[in-house]
């Protein structure tokens, strides 16, 4: 799966993501210059105050006062303001991505007129009402071709639903009453049949409304790790503030003792403070957090909180459902079980004929199995009538040459056969039970009122999934398969897939107990779920990804919602969480190393006017004290701009142990942070010399 895939909610009608306009970003950067906005970031607030002080000093210098030339003071002042604006711009750019998603979602959020029922029955009294006036508990009837007015759960009927406006997937999904796949989202469209759904969300609190609120980065709360890092940055800022505050009297004392030189200027001390405090990570920290949520949205996962994304980066136990996650989910025909008195060849021929017009993976696999096992070739259907699968009948087939061939769920075929006056054989019922107990799916085939036998559909382990689990194992993450299959079937699939452990015949209590056992050992647990029976375990898990197709209870219990309803997304969630933590760590390492390197450029230059002997420490051979200080201030501002793409994109994700990642970050970003200032400041000094 590409890490750069952009979800459908951020697309225009043409299917292309709207580029973030630079004009709102610039406007937002200036709007954030208000003290109320700046005080939320203590590090940048210090730079903000320094910018205002140097502005006042520049005005004094123009009037003949001040302790430094007006040109120098205004140059430092301008670059300090640029530093603040660049930090504001980084945050606004990250927020802009989320707001672009929100704007696209608002375009799909439109009011429709709903048909409201007094009771959940087709013949019930009904009336029309706007979708934004539907109360919780109201029943709404939605027919084929109509937009679902509000979020709800299907209480009657079954239908195919187009959810592409939410998930970006064009394939329709089945939503039916009495199953785990009963949740419907307002704004999606019913394609076939009809449903009666009970409204589950108040106007303004629907799923789309919550999505819009969550993807707007400005409403994001800081995570515990982000708060802890900010406390560290504030502590460093206070230390350097105290240090710089003592340097002015120290410089004045040196002038008095030496009887020569002059005291360091306040402008130079402010520049020194701004360059030594961790402005780089302070400017980009908020953007990193917002971008993490944006990357999750591009993966089509709605994170209810930034805390959940961060926890995903520290997960060391993954609970994965078998079907659709470890196995393909689209089961393939593996065996024919003929009924008593029916030849296997007859069953295979009938099954193939009934599947020739079935374009589903299961239908195509039946055709292939009949061909491979009995060398039965497909034939022209001529004037045959194909019977498409319906969510209501739960079967499909073909009427050809006076024959009625059907295949479908055992209960559906039983009802069909009995309606035609036939009897469903007990032996076939036993075969259905045996196939189900073995973890496979039984599909019954009939001709008219005669039952021909059972097709066994089995899950197939996904290609490459074993290698993915090996990568996770290398990262120290334990994988556990959860399945309702019996122990023998579960063990076979677990061995083939390469998971570390499995839980067979899992009940809701079993899942909950397993999660609590790992958490009691200090482990962080992640899991996926879509049913009401998954809600307790989802509520207990540290990272809980609920499927959008699942029940309302599951979505409310989870701290993330997968809009694609793809259980394998849990692996992507872990990747995004780790990538966000790695990005923050890399930028922090670079920022601290960067600040250390700037000592060598600024300290000698700042105090050479007081202690001329410090000129010997000018190892970079900078042109003058003013040029050295101005070069450092300019570099301090430009390095924020250079690192914005990294903050938004994130560092490259690698499936490696934490110790190896730490070593790489220290080598790459730590060493880079030490070297970059020497090169950058020297180049800027040369450029300033050319301009003078």
PyMOL commands that set and color helices and strands:
alter all, ss='L'
color gray80, all
select helices_A, chain A and resi 8-10+22-31+35-38+42-62+70-108+131-133+164-167+207-215+217-219+224-258+266-276+279-298+306-313+322-326+344-355+361-374+410-419+426-437+465-474+487-497+508-520+532-540+552-557+569-607+612-617+625-649+658-691
alter helices_A, ss='H'
color red, helices_A
select strands_A, chain A and resi 113-117+126-130+139-143+152-162+173-176+183-184+189-199+301-303+317-321+332-338+385-387+395-400+403-408+441-447+450-458+478-482+501-503+525-529+543-547+560-562
alter strands_A, ss='S'
color yellow, strands_A
deselect
rebuild
show_as cartoon
